[in-house]
């Protein structure tokens, strides 16, 4: 079997989407499947093309056995909707440039298409489902435009919303099958009347990523982490403005970049609040340090239908308990498997209480929570078992 994966994001970029797609591609390759990836020149979350990829329109490389085709895009982390739309539009057009390689595109047995961005998904579905008549699996990680409405980025009923809603209906109609990152996403797709094959593909992590971590026993000063994107959906800036970690006997270490990064650094420089900013780190570096923290904060600014933060699954193999700020399916997972503590989005007082609660737990209670994380990673949320089931799903299509 030969598979093409189309994704707007791919490592060395940071975030849930590049991590998920990379893990998928490399795991399939290890099982003897030939995998190609069509993506952008890396630029996120820095908002500019990474070193080693600049001054290029195109670059082809092979990493861990995966052949990657990268095309230039307009790189930005601007809050301006038009600027961000331009970057997606450029790559949506680049997909068709790659599509001119007729013999190569005809050789693919299946095409997995990541959405959002919805414009990119629409362009890829149009090319590979309608033109090349390939079996296309739509990999849905967020429900756009619904998520955009819940985040306040798009007005429901407006012109832009109507365009996105039409695109959503189109890609669901033309896809052969679906991967969904949560049960809520799969249920949403089914609500459109599409009784096509569906597979729950969570953003899980391989079991071998925590081998060198050294866990701190003493919780007299609670050492907390946040590793991920620094954007409006997470609103780490709002958290540090409302919570003085130093006064709680804790410290928060922030790793990552995004459109809030500069404002966070400025706030930390002016306020002695127990927050340390480490900037952007590579995935490999993050995996070496996550296990050195007592817990990690995983926030959502609002409860978003279908959204289960991938950071939950990043932390489980490290045995790192989760301080979750959010609702929906993510909250239910934390509570069901005793993976940490939960509070509602934006409820800073409840978040403070959860930090104190974690700090004041008995050693037995705390170590039980850590063990629950490790057990969940090895069993219910095993990356290796999911990969096996996923390949069986693809073979049966």
N, C-alpha and C positions, 0 to 999 in steps of 0.2 A: 504493500500500500504506500502511495506517495501523497503527502498532504501539504497544502499551502495554508499558512496562517497569515491573515491580514490584520494588522494591528497598528493603530496610530502610535502606540507606546511600546518600547522594548528596552531592556538594559543596554548600556549602563545607566539608563534613566531610573529614577527612584519612584516608588509608589506601588499601589496594589496591582494595577493593570500590567505594567512591565514584569513584575514578579510572577504573576499568575501565568502570563503567556510564556515566559521563559521556562518556568517549571514544567509547563505542559509540553513545550517543544522538546526540551532536553530529555524528559521522561519517555516520550514517544520514540525519540532517537535511540535511547538505550534499549528499547524493546525491538529494535531492528527496522523501524519505520523510517523512510526517508522524509525529512521535514524541511521545508523551506519557509522562511518568514519574510513577508513584505511589510516594510515599516519606514519610518522617517529617520533622517539623521538625528541622533540623540540631542535633545535640547531642554528637557523638562526635569527638574523644576527650576533650572537656572534662568530659563528664558533666552538662552543663546546656544548656538551649536557648540557641542563639547570639543575640547582640544583633541586633535587627531582626526577630526571629521570636518573641520572648517575649510572654506574655499573649495568646496566640492558640490556638484549637483547630484552625485551618485557615488555610492561605495558598496562594493560586494565583499563580504568576508564570511569565514566559517568559524564558529565558536562552539566548542563542545559538540562537534559533529553536525550542528545546525547551520545550514546555508542561509545567510541573511542578505537581503537586497534592501538597501537604504537609499531613500530619495530625499532631496532637499525639501524643506518646508519653511514657511515663515515662522520664525521662533519668537515667542512672546509670552510673558506672564502678566500682561496688562489686564486690568479689570474691564477694559473697554471691550464690549461684546463684538464689535466689528473687527477689531484687531485679532481676537481669538478665533472668530469665524473665518478670517482670512487664512490662518494657519491650517485649519481643517480643510478649507476649500482647495488649497494648494496640494495637499496630500491626496484629497479625493480625485483630483485631476491626474496626479502622479500614478495612481492605480491604473488608469487607462493607458499611460505611457508604458508601464510594465505589461499591460494587456496586449500590446502590439507584438510581444514575443509569443507568437501564435503556437509554435511547436512546443515550447516550454509549458504554456498554460494548458494545452491539450493533454499534457502528460500527467496532470494531477488527477487523482481519483476522488479526492474530497477537498473542499475549501472551508476552513474555519474562519469566521469573520467576527472580529471583536466590535461590540457596540455598547455604550457610546464611545466616541462621538457618533451621533446618529447620521450625520452627513457622510462620514466615512463609510459606515455600514451600508447606507443607501447606495453609494457609488459602487461598492464592492459587490453587493447583491445584484445590482443592475448588470454589471459586467459578467459575473460568474454564473449567476442563475439564469438570467434572461438571454445573454449572448452566447456564453460558452456551454450553457446547459449542464453545469456541474452540480454535483450533490453538495449543497451548502449548509453548513451548520452555523447558526447564529449564536455567538457567545455573548449572552446578555448579562452585563454586570450591574447596570442601573436602569431604572425605568424612566427613560426620557420620552416625552417632556414632563411627565408627572413629577420627577425629582426636581426639575428646574423650577416648577411652580412651588413646590414645598420649600425650596431654598430661597424663594423670592426673586429668582433670576429672570423668570418669564411670567407674564400675566396671562392667566387662563382666559381663553376666549379671544385673545389678541391675534393679530395676523401672524406673528412669528410662531405662536403656539399652534395655530391651525396648520402651518406648514410642517412643523415637527410632528404633529399628530398624524398627518397624512403620510409622512415618511415612515413613522412607526407602523402604521397599518400595512404599508407596502412591504416593508422588510419581513414582517411576520407572515404575510401572505405568500411571499416568494421563497422563503427559506424552506429547506427540506426537513430540518430538524433543529432542536434548540439545546444549548447548554444554558443553565441558569445558575447564578451564584447563590440563590436562596430559594426556599420553597415558595415564598411570596411572589418572586419573579415568575416562576413556572405557572403558578395559579393565575397571575395577571395575563400571561400569554394565552392560557387556555380560555380565559374570559372573552377573548376575541373570537372564539369559536374554532380555533385551530387545534384539532386533535392529532397533531403530528408528534413524532417521537421526541421525548424530552428527557434530559439527564441533569441531575443536580451535581454541578461541578463547582465545589467551593474552592476558595483560594487557600489551599492547604500547603504545608511546608514539609519537605523531606525530613526524615528522622535524624539525619547525621549532622545537623547544623549547630548543635550545642555542645559538641565534644570538649571544647577547650574552655568553656565558661567556668568561672569560680564564683560560687554563691556566697554573699555576705550574711553571716548568721545574726549579728547584733542589729536589732531594730531600734536602738535608742535614738538614732537619727535615721528616719525612714528615707531610703534612697529610691527615688521614683524616676521613671523614664517616660519620654514621649519620643518616638521615632517614626517620622512620616512626613506627609505634606503639611505645610503651614498655610492653609487656605481658609476661606470663609466657612466651608462645610465642617471644619474641625474647630475653628475659632479658639486656638490656644491663647491668643492675645486676650480674649475676654476672660479666660480662666485665670491668667496670671494677674490681671487687673483686679480681680475680685478676691483672690486668695493669696495670702502671704505665707508661703510654704515654710519660711524660716520660723515664723511665730508658732507653727504647728509642730516644730521639731522635725522637719522634713526638708528635702531639697529635690528640685525637679531638674533633670537634665534633658535638654531639648536637642534632638538631632533631626536635621531636615532643612528643606527650603520651600519657598512658595511666596505668594503675594503678601503674606503677613510677616515674612521673615525680618524685613528691615524695621518695621514698627515694633516687633518683639525685642529685637536687639536694643533699640533706643530706650524702650521702657525698662529693660533689665539694667542698662547702664545707669539709669537715673534713680532706680529704686532697689534697695537692699531687701529683696523678697525671697531669697533662697532659690533663685532660678539661674541655671548655668546654660548658656547657649554654646553648642559645639559645631554648629553649621552642618553643611551637607557631608554625609559619609557614604561610602559605597556599601552595597548590600552585604558584602563579605565582612566588612568591618563591623557593621551593625550586628550581624549574627554572632560575632565574637564577644560582644559586650552585653547583649540583652540579658543574659543569664546572671549578670553581676548586680542586678537591681532587685530590690524587694518586691516591686510591683511596677506596672506600667499603666498610665492613663490612656484610655481609648474613648475619645469624645465624638459626638455628633451634635451639631448646633440645634438641629431639630430631628424629630423622628421621621425618617424617610422610608416610605413603603418599599420593601424589597432590599433595602440596604443592610447588609451584615458586614461591618468593618473587617477587612482582611487582617488587620492588626491582631484581632483575637487569635487567629490561627497562626500568625507569626510567632506569638508568644508561647503557645502551648508546648512546643518541643523543648523550650528552655525551662519549663516549670515555673514561669513567672506569672503570679496572680494578676488579675485585671481589675482596674478601677474603671468601670464602664459608665459613661454618661450618655444615655440614649434609651430608646424603646424598641418595640417590635421584636423581630426574630432574634436579633443580637442579644437583647436583654434576656429573652427566654432561654437562650443557650447558656449564658453565664449562670443563671439561677438553676437550671436543670442539672448541670454537671458540676456545680460548686466551683466555678473557675475564678471567682472574685466577688466584688461588691458592685451594686448598681445604684444609679440615681437618674432622675429625669434630666433631659437636656436643659441647660441653663439654670439648674437648681444648685447654686454654688454653696448654699448652706448644707445641703445634703451631701455634696461632694466633700466639703470639709469634714463632716461627721464620718464619712466613709474612710477618709485618710486617717483620722484619729482611731477609728475602729480597727483598721488594719494594724496600726502601730501598737494598740493595746491588746491585741489577740494573744492568747497563750501560745507558747511554742507548738504545742500539740495541734491546736486549731489551724495555725498558720501552715505548718508542714503538711497537714492533711489537705489543705487547699492546693499547695504546690503539687502534691502527689496526684490530686484530681486532674490538674492540668496535664501532667505527664501521661496519665492513663488515658485521658480523652484523646491526646495526640496519637497514642499508639493504637487506639481501638476505634472509637466512633469517628474520629477525624484523622484517620491514617491516610497520608498522601499516597503511599504505595498501594493500598487497597483501592483507593479511588481511581488511580491510574489503570489498574487491572480491569475494573468495572467499565471505565471509560472506553478502553480499547475494545472490550466485548461489545459495547453499545455501538461503536463505529463499524465493527465488523458485521453487525446484524442489520445495518441500514440498507 
